[in-house]
């Protein structure tokens, strides 16, 4: 029953997030909200921790979706489930906007 509730909550949350405009996130506000995030993912979105992914340049919608899934419990990671539970929808959009706004240059080897 708990799993069904979590999936229903995740679906409802994702629907409400999808209803928001694509430019709903504020990268400047997101920069101010990543104090906890930067411990693992870095201020510049480039993780120094091999267990944490790089977030710089990631697609904004993907980051919002991932945060919503961590918050609902549909996606499992002990640390992220704890961190995401306190994020509002607005926080998720702002954080995603910040990390997605970081330019990443990919150079061939």
C-alpha positions as CSV (number, residue, x, y, z in Angstrom):
1,X,0.0,0.0,0.0
2,X,2.8,2.4,0.8
3,X,4.4,1.9,-2.6
4,X,1.1,2.6,-4.3
5,X,0.7,5.8,-2.3
6,X,4.3,6.9,-3.1
7,X,3.8,6.2,-6.8
8,X,0.5,8.1,-6.8
9,X,2.1,11.0,-4.9
10,X,5.0,11.0,-7.4
11,X,2.6,11.0,-10.3
12,X,0.6,13.9,-8.9
13,X,3.8,15.9,-8.1
14,X,5.2,15.3,-11.5
15,X,1.9,16.4,-13.1
16,X,1.9,19.6,-11.1
17,X,5.6,20.2,-12.0
18,X,4.9,19.6,-15.7
19,X,2.0,22.1,-15.6
20,X,4.5,24.9,-14.6
21,X,6.2,26.9,-17.3
22,X,9.5,25.7,-18.6
23,X,11.2,28.9,-17.3
24,X,9.8,28.6,-13.8
25,X,13.2,28.0,-12.2
26,X,15.3,30.9,-11.2
27,X,19.0,30.1,-11.5
28,X,20.1,32.9,-9.2
29,X,17.7,31.8,-6.5
30,X,18.8,28.2,-7.0
31,X,22.4,29.3,-6.4
32,X,21.4,30.5,-3.0
33,X,19.6,27.2,-2.2
34,X,22.4,24.6,-2.9
35,X,24.3,24.9,0.4
36,X,23.4,21.3,1.2
37,X,23.8,20.1,-2.4
38,X,27.3,21.4,-2.9
39,X,28.7,19.2,-0.2
40,X,28.4,16.2,-2.5
41,X,27.8,17.8,-6.0
42,X,30.1,20.8,-5.7
43,X,29.3,24.5,-6.1
44,X,30.2,24.2,-9.7
45,X,28.1,21.0,-10.2
46,X,31.3,19.0,-10.6
47,X,31.4,16.4,-7.9
48,X,34.5,15.5,-6.0
49,X,32.8,12.5,-4.5
50,X,32.8,9.4,-6.8
51,X,29.4,8.4,-5.3
52,X,27.7,11.6,-6.4
53,X,27.0,12.5,-10.0
54,X,28.0,15.7,-11.7
55,X,25.0,18.0,-12.1
56,X,26.5,20.8,-14.1
57,X,24.9,21.2,-17.5
58,X,22.3,18.5,-16.8
59,X,18.9,18.9,-18.4
60,X,16.7,21.0,-16.2
61,X,13.6,18.9,-16.5
62,X,15.6,15.8,-15.7
63,X,16.9,17.4,-12.5
64,X,13.4,18.4,-11.4
65,X,12.0,15.0,-12.1
66,X,14.8,13.3,-10.2
67,X,14.4,15.6,-7.2
68,X,10.6,15.0,-7.2
69,X,11.2,11.2,-7.3
70,X,13.7,11.4,-4.4
71,X,11.2,13.4,-2.5
72,X,8.3,11.0,-3.1
73,X,10.5,7.9,-2.4
74,X,9.9,6.6,-5.9
75,X,13.7,6.9,-6.5
76,X,15.9,5.5,-3.7
77,X,19.1,7.0,-2.3
78,X,19.5,7.3,1.4
79,X,21.0,10.8,1.3
80,X,18.9,12.2,-1.5
81,X,15.7,11.0,0.0
82,X,16.5,12.9,3.2
83,X,17.6,16.1,1.5
84,X,14.8,16.2,-1.1
85,X,12.0,15.7,1.5
86,X,12.3,19.3,2.6
87,X,12.4,20.9,-0.8
88,X,9.3,22.7,-2.1
89,X,8.4,22.5,-5.8
90,X,9.7,26.0,-6.2
91,X,13.1,25.0,-4.6
92,X,13.4,22.0,-7.0
93,X,12.8,24.3,-10.1
94,X,15.3,26.8,-8.8
95,X,18.0,24.3,-8.0
96,X,17.5,22.5,-11.4
97,X,17.7,25.9,-13.1
98,X,21.0,26.7,-11.4
99,X,22.8,23.4,-12.1
100,X,21.5,23.3,-15.7
101,X,22.7,26.8,-16.4
102,X,26.3,25.9,-15.8
103,X,28.1,25.6,-19.1
104,X,30.0,22.4,-19.6
105,X,32.6,22.0,-22.4
106,X,33.2,18.5,-23.6
107,X,36.6,18.0,-25.3
108,X,37.4,14.9,-27.3
109,X,40.3,12.8,-25.8
